[in-house]
Amino acid sequence: MSPVVWIGFLVFVFLMLLLDLGVFNRKAHEIKLKEALLWSAFWIVLALLFNVGIFLFDGPDSKQKAFDFFTAYILEKSLSVDNLFVFLMIFGFFQIEAKYQHKILFWGIVGALIMRAIFIFAGIALIEKFQWIMYVFGAFLLYTGIHMLFEKNNKDFDPNKNPLIRLFRKIMPVTDANESGKFFVRIDKKLHATTFFVALIIIEISDLIFAVDSIPAVLSVSNDSFIIFTSNIFAILGLRALYFALSGIMQYFRYLKYALAAILSFIGVKMCINELSHQFGYPVYISNYVSLSVIVGLLFISILFSVALKKDRKTLSA
């Protein structure tokens, strides 16, 4: 992809972020369900239009690149939903008012975009130099999927126990006075961080952890840096709106964790099998068409089970 297209895309992202915070969400307010759904639809339609642009204008392999973009976007979007549960716990723990949550998520996602870019280009560079790293990525994703499957829900969630937060509190004083919605305030002429900023740090840390899983997974779809980068960016840009849209109906994603565990395990196996096929002519090869079908199918089944079991509980309680 030409440098002009790269620059154009980065300028577009910068302008969208500028409009988001500087125009549409200049004043702190609680984002209601209708507004969140509209923004979610906006980001999804924008990603699909971009996908159509790839199909129409990205050269002789445009059809395959467009499908790879769509698969990577769906994969990244589904894996990023797991972040939403962490956001809920963080905001609940620090008692962040709904009207200030968008501001924290905005800056958290700006940091996430930077980290994802670093991870993507580092991952592609490693694959190009050390082809065997695909086995490492595959084994890691398989381990992560199995670990997630048997991981217990953390009911004693306490971000203040995080070593980085402990270190930060030693370096800078933190105040619970967060009525203003600011990240930093002056108390007795001394600069203090607020719990808003501590929540932002935790969000950045959580996204870093999620990126360690999601970037190797999305690299299984394509080694085209532009396709991987843009699909990731669109998925992340729509994450805030998705959070506000889904925060009230998280009970319908009760079994999402199992679907994500299965997806990560499947992608891990796929990476190893496809690398064997590439290097040694192994007769089995898992295409992106199969991958997309498995991802969508697992997500659909998990949501279907969540809805059905929720209805059963309501019937029994009645």
N, C-alpha and C positions, 0 to 999 in steps of 0.2 A: 504494500500500500504506500502511495506517495506521501512525502512529508506534508504536502498541502492538505491532504485529507486528515492526517493526524492532527495538525494544527487547528483545522476547522472544527474537528470534533471536540478538542480540548477547549476551544473558545466557546463552543456551544454549551458545554458542561458548566464552564465558569459563568456564563450569562444566565443560565437557568438557576444556578445557586444564588446568584446576585438578585434575581427577580424574586426567588423564593423568600429569602430573608429580608431583603430591602424593600420589597413592594407588597407582596401578598401576605406576608406574616411579620410585618414591621412592628405591629403591636401584639403583645403577649395576649393570647386568648385560648380558651379551651376549644379544641377541634372536635366538632360534633360528627356524628356518624355520616350524615349526608355530605359534608365537606370532605371527609376522609375518603368516602367512596368515589366522589368526583375526582379527587386528586389521584387515587389509585387507578381509576379508569384512564386518566390523562397519561400517566406514566406508562401504563401497559400499551395503550394505543400508540404512544410515541415510539416505544420499543418495536412494536410490530411494523410501523411505518418505516423505521430504520431498517428493519429486516427486509422489507419489500425493496428498499433502496439497494441493499446488498444484492438481492436477487436480480435486479434490473441492470445494475451498473458496475458490478464487480468482476468483469472479465469472463473468460470462458468457463471457469469453475464456479460461477456465481450461484448456480442452483445448489451445489454441495455446500458452499460457504454459508448460504442463507439457512440451510437446514442445520448446519453446525451451530450457527448463531442461535437459532431457536432452541435447539437442544441444550446448549450451554446456558441460555437464559432461564429455561424452565428448571434445570438442575440447580443453578445458583439461587433462583427464587425460592425453590422448595427447601433448600438447605438453610437459607437465611431466615426462614420462618421460625426456626428454632431460637434465633436471637430474640424474637419477640417475647418469649417466655422469660428470658433473662431481663429484658427491659422492664417487664411488669414487676419482677421481684426487686430490681434496683430502685425503681420509683416508689414502690410500696415501702421498702426498707427506710429510705431517706425521706419519706412522706412529701414527695415532690408534687405540688399542685398541678392539675391537668393543664392549666394555662401556660405553665413554664416548660412542660415536657418537650414541646416541639423545638424550642431553642436548644435544649441539651442534645436532642437527637440530631439536630442540624449539624452542630459542631462535631458530634460524634461520628457522623457519616462523612464529613469532610476529612477527618483523620482516617476513617476506614478506606476512603478512596485512595489516599496516598499509600497506605499500607498494602492495599490490594495490588496497586500498580507495581510496587517493589517486589511483592511475592510473585506476581505473574511473570515479570521479565526475568527474575532470578530463576524461577522454575523452568521457563523455556530455555534459558541459557544452560542450565544444568542438563536438561534432556538432550540438547544439541551436542554437548561436550561428552556427557556420560550416558549413553543409551541405556545402560543397565539400571539407571536410577528409576526407570519405570517400574521395575520389580520392587524397589524400596517403597515407592509411592503406593503401589498396589497392596503390598503387605501391610503398610501403615493404615490404609483405608479399611482393609479387612479387619485389622485389630481394633480400629476405632469403632467400626460398626458393631462388632461383637461386644466390645466394652460398653457401648451405649445401650445395647439390648438388655444387659444385666445391671446397668447402673440404677441405683435407687434414687428417688426424688430427694433433693436436699431440702428438708424442712427447716433446718437450722441455718439458713442462708444468712451470712454476716460478712459483708464486704470489708468491714473494718479489720478483719483478721488477715486480709491479704497482705503479704510482706511489702509490696510496693506502696500500699496505702499507709501502712505503719511507718515506712521510711518517709513518705511525704509529710505525714503529720509531725514527724520529728524535725523536718526541715522548715516547714511553714505552719503557723498556727491556723486552726480551722475553727470557724464559728458556725453555730446552728442558726444564726440570724439570717434567714434566707427569704424574708418577705419581699425584698426588692427584685429578686430574680437575677441578681448579678453573680458573676463567678468570684469576684474579689470585692471586698469592702475594707474601709479603713476604720479601725476602732482604736481610740486614743492615739491617733497619728501613726498607728502601726498597721501594715497591710496584712489582712487575713483572707484566706480562702474560705469560701462558703461550701456547704454540703452539695450545692449545685456542681461545683467544680470537682468534688470528690466523686459524685455520681458520674460525671463525664469521664473521669479517669477509669472508673470501673467499666463503663461502656466500651472505651477504647481497648482495655485489656481483654474483655470478652470477645470483641470482634477480632482481635489478634488471634485468640485461641480458635475461633471459628474459621478464620482464614487458613489456618494450618490444615484443617480438614477439607475445606471447600476448594481451595486452589488446586491441590493435586487431583481432586475429583474432576474439576472442569478441564484440566489439562488432558484428561483421557478423551475428551471430545475432539480437540483439535490442537495443533501446534502453531496455528496462525495467531500471532500476537494481537493483531487488530481485532479478530473475531472474539478471542478470549477476553481481551481488555474491555471492548465495548459492551459485550453481553454482561460482564460483571458490573460495569458502571451503571447500566440501565437497571439491573436488579437491585443494586444498592440505593440508587436514587429514589426508587419507589418504595423503599423499605419503611420510611417514616409514615407515609400515608397508609401503608398496609398495616402498620402497628395500630394506628388510631381506628382503622376500619375493623380490625379483628379483635381489639382489646376487650370488647364486650361479649364476644362469642368464642372465647378461647376453649370453652368446654366442648366445642365441636371438634377440637383438635387433640382430644385426650390421648388418642393412640397414634398421634403423628410421630412420636419418638421412635416407635417400632418400625414405621415406614422408612424414616430417615436412616435408622440403623441398617435396615435391609438394603436401602439404596447405596449407602457407603460400602457395604460388604460386596454388593453386586459390582459396583464400579471398580473396587479393588481387584476382584477376580477378573473382570474384563481387561484391566490394564495388563495383568500378568499373562493372560491367555493371548491377547493381541500382540504382545511383545514377543511371545514364543512363536506366534505365526509369522511375525515380521522377520525374526532372526533365523529361525530354523525351519520355516515352512510348515508349522503346526497346522493340521487340517481344519481346526475350528477357529472361526473369527467372529467376534460379536460386533456388529455394525452399530452406528449411531441410531439407526431406525429401530433396532431392537432395544437399545438403551432408552430411547424416548418412550417407547411403549411400556417398558418395565417401570420407569420413574412415574409416569402418569397413572399407571395401573395401581401401583403401591399407594400413592397419595390418595387416589379415589377410594380404595378399599379401607384405608385408615379412617378417612372422614366418614365413610358409610357406617363403619362399626361404631364410631363415636356417636353419631346421630342416633343410630338404632338403640344402642345401650342406654343413651340418655333418655330416650322415650320409654324404654322398659323400666327405668328407675322411677320416672314420673308416674307410670301406671301402677307400680307396686306401692309407691308412697301414697297414692290416692286411694 
